[in-house]
Amino acid sequence: MRRPKLMIIGGSAGSLQVILGILPVIHPEFPVPILIILHRNSVFESNLEELLASRTQALIKEVEEKEPILPGAIYIAPADYHVLIEADHTFSLDYSERVNFSRPSIDVTFRCAGDVYGADLICLLLSGGNADGVEGLQYVKGRGGIVVVQDPATAEVSYMPQHAVNQVAVDFLVPAEDLPAFLKGLATWPPA
């Protein structure tokens, strides 16, 4: 099992606190780029980028069209756009219909990344109140990617991770408090 070339973290209700706990272990030399897909309110301007940047020394930035995916960076899906991954390892933004009532949709990004990265992809699904991300995890798993799910017992809203556990052959089921150590371990992947 080799080190992944991209990690995508998807979450909804209750996942922000988990992400804030993970970020301190990510540093500018972190070998795996990270993309965060959060269900966000598109009506109100958010200071999410600033909030996340206050927790890590790594570069935090909102995804831009045709931007290359680089190690050491943490990318955030912009509100009200699906994030697609192109074959040349760049991002593109899509304003098509909502999927699972969401835009950005975790499923959409997991599927695109699964097509491009295959076994070099790791996806983490966190707390949330709908099933967005579960079909995407199934797709990623079918292409040899690594599936990680927050232990539903440690989720503020357990529906999303529990649905994933029920529907997907999960590679790693990790309690919220152990996720920082799990991510830190990506720097020396594969795990012991």
C-alpha positions as CSV (number, residue, x, y, z in Angstrom):
1,M,0.0,0.0,0.0
2,R,1.7,3.2,-1.2
3,R,1.1,6.7,0.1
4,P,-1.9,8.4,-1.5
5,K,-1.5,11.4,-3.9
6,L,-4.7,13.2,-2.8
7,M,-6.8,13.2,0.3
8,I,-10.4,14.4,0.3
9,I,-12.3,15.1,3.5
10,G,-16.0,15.4,3.2
11,G,-18.4,16.5,6.0
12,S,-21.5,18.3,6.9
13,A,-23.2,19.1,10.2
14,G,-20.8,18.5,13.1
15,S,-17.7,18.1,11.0
16,L,-16.1,21.6,11.4
17,Q,-14.9,20.9,14.9
18,V,-13.3,17.7,13.8
19,I,-11.5,19.4,10.9
20,L,-10.3,22.2,13.3
21,G,-8.8,19.4,15.4
22,I,-7.0,17.8,12.5
23,L,-5.4,20.9,11.0
24,P,-2.7,21.5,13.5
25,V,-0.9,18.3,12.4
26,I,-0.7,19.4,8.8
27,H,2.4,21.4,7.9
28,P,3.7,23.1,4.8
29,E,5.9,20.1,3.8
30,F,3.0,17.6,4.2
31,P,3.3,15.2,1.3
32,V,-0.4,14.8,0.5
33,P,-2.6,17.6,-0.8
34,I,-5.9,17.8,1.0
35,L,-9.3,18.9,-0.4
36,I,-12.0,19.7,2.1
37,I,-15.7,19.5,0.9
38,L,-18.0,21.0,3.5
39,H,-21.7,21.7,3.0
40,R,-21.7,25.5,3.4
41,N,-24.4,28.1,3.5
42,S,-24.1,30.1,0.2
43,V,-26.3,32.9,1.4
44,F,-23.9,34.3,4.0
45,E,-20.3,35.2,3.4
46,S,-18.1,32.9,5.4
47,N,-14.8,33.4,7.1
48,L,-14.1,29.7,6.8
49,E,-10.7,30.1,5.0
50,E,-9.5,32.5,7.8
51,L,-10.8,30.2,10.5
52,L,-9.0,27.1,9.1
53,A,-5.8,29.1,8.4
54,S,-5.7,30.0,12.1
55,R,-5.2,26.3,12.9
56,T,-2.4,25.3,10.6
57,Q,0.9,26.6,9.1
58,A,0.0,24.9,5.8
59,L,-1.4,26.9,2.9
60,I,-5.2,27.1,3.1
61,K,-7.0,28.4,0.0
62,E,-10.4,28.2,-1.7
63,V,-10.3,26.1,-4.9
64,E,-10.0,28.2,-8.1
65,E,-10.8,27.1,-11.7
66,K,-7.9,25.2,-13.4
67,E,-5.7,25.4,-10.3
68,P,-3.1,22.6,-10.1
69,I,-3.3,20.3,-7.1
70,L,0.0,20.7,-5.1
71,P,1.4,18.9,-2.0
72,G,1.5,20.9,1.2
73,A,-1.7,22.8,0.4
74,I,-5.2,22.4,1.9
75,Y,-8.0,23.4,-0.5
76,I,-11.5,24.3,0.4
77,A,-14.5,23.8,-1.9
78,P,-16.2,27.2,-2.5
79,A,-19.8,27.6,-1.4
80,D,-22.4,26.7,-4.1
81,Y,-20.0,25.0,-6.5
82,H,-19.2,21.3,-7.1
83,V,-15.5,20.7,-7.3
84,L,-14.3,18.4,-10.1
85,I,-10.9,16.9,-10.6
86,E,-9.5,16.9,-14.1
87,A,-7.2,14.3,-15.7
88,D,-4.3,16.7,-15.6
89,H,-4.7,17.0,-11.7
90,T,-6.3,20.4,-11.8
91,F,-9.6,21.6,-10.3
92,S,-12.6,22.8,-12.2
93,L,-15.8,24.3,-10.7
94,D,-19.3,23.2,-11.7
95,Y,-22.6,24.9,-11.0
96,S,-24.9,22.1,-12.1
97,E,-27.8,20.8,-10.0
98,R,-27.5,19.9,-6.4
99,V,-26.7,16.3,-5.5
100,N,-28.1,15.0,-2.2
101,F,-29.5,18.6,-1.7
102,S,-25.9,19.8,-1.7
103,R,-23.6,22.0,-3.8
104,P,-20.7,21.3,-3.3
105,S,-21.6,17.6,-3.2
106,I,-19.1,15.2,-1.6
107,D,-20.3,12.4,-3.9
108,V,-19.5,14.4,-7.0
109,T,-15.9,15.2,-5.9
110,F,-15.2,11.7,-4.6
111,R,-16.4,10.2,-7.9
112,C,-14.3,12.6,-10.1
113,A,-11.2,12.0,-7.9
114,G,-11.8,8.2,-8.0
115,D,-11.7,8.3,-11.8
116,V,-8.4,10.4,-11.9
117,Y,-6.5,9.0,-8.9
118,G,-7.8,5.4,-8.5
119,A,-5.7,3.6,-5.9
120,D,-3.8,6.8,-5.1
121,L,-6.8,8.4,-3.5
122,I,-7.8,8.5,0.2
123,C,-11.3,9.8,1.2
124,L,-12.5,10.6,4.7
125,L,-16.1,11.0,5.5
126,L,-17.1,12.9,8.7
127,S,-20.2,13.8,10.7
128,G,-23.3,14.9,8.8
129,G,-27.0,14.7,8.5
130,N,-27.5,13.2,5.0
131,A,-26.1,10.5,2.9
132,D,-23.9,12.7,0.6
133,G,-20.5,11.0,0.2
134,V,-21.6,7.4,0.7
135,E,-22.1,6.6,-3.0
136,G,-18.8,8.4,-3.7
137,L,-17.0,6.2,-1.2
138,Q,-18.4,3.1,-2.9
139,Y,-17.1,4.4,-6.2
140,V,-13.7,5.2,-4.8
141,K,-13.5,1.8,-3.1
142,G,-14.3,0.1,-6.5
143,R,-11.3,1.9,-8.0
144,G,-8.9,0.8,-5.4
145,G,-9.0,3.9,-3.3
146,I,-8.7,4.0,0.5
147,V,-11.9,4.7,2.5
148,V,-11.8,6.2,6.0
149,V,-14.9,7.0,8.0
150,Q,-15.2,8.8,11.3
151,D,-16.5,6.4,13.9
152,P,-20.2,7.3,14.1
153,A,-20.1,7.0,17.9
154,T,-17.9,10.0,18.0
155,A,-19.8,12.1,15.4
156,E,-22.0,15.0,16.5
157,V,-24.4,14.0,13.8
158,S,-23.9,10.2,13.1
159,Y,-26.2,9.7,10.1
160,M,-23.6,10.3,7.4
161,P,-20.8,8.1,8.8
162,Q,-23.2,5.4,10.0
163,H,-24.7,5.2,6.5
164,A,-21.2,4.8,5.1
165,V,-20.3,2.1,7.6
166,N,-23.6,0.3,6.6
167,Q,-23.0,0.6,2.9
168,V,-19.2,0.6,2.2
169,A,-16.3,-1.8,2.9
170,V,-14.5,0.8,5.1
171,D,-10.7,0.5,5.3
172,F,-10.3,2.5,8.5
173,L,-13.0,3.4,11.1
174,V,-11.4,6.2,13.2
175,P,-12.8,7.9,16.3
176,A,-12.7,11.7,16.0
177,E,-10.0,12.0,18.7
178,D,-7.7,9.7,16.8
179,L,-8.1,11.5,13.4
180,P,-5.2,13.9,14.0
181,A,-2.8,11.0,14.6
182,F,-4.2,9.2,11.6
183,L,-3.5,12.2,9.3
184,K,-0.1,12.8,10.8
185,G,0.6,9.2,9.8
186,L,0.0,10.0,6.1
187,A,3.5,11.6,6.1
188,T,5.0,8.2,6.8
189,W,2.4,6.0,5.1
190,P,1.6,3.1,4.9
191,P,0.4,2.7,8.5
192,A,1.9,0.0,10.6
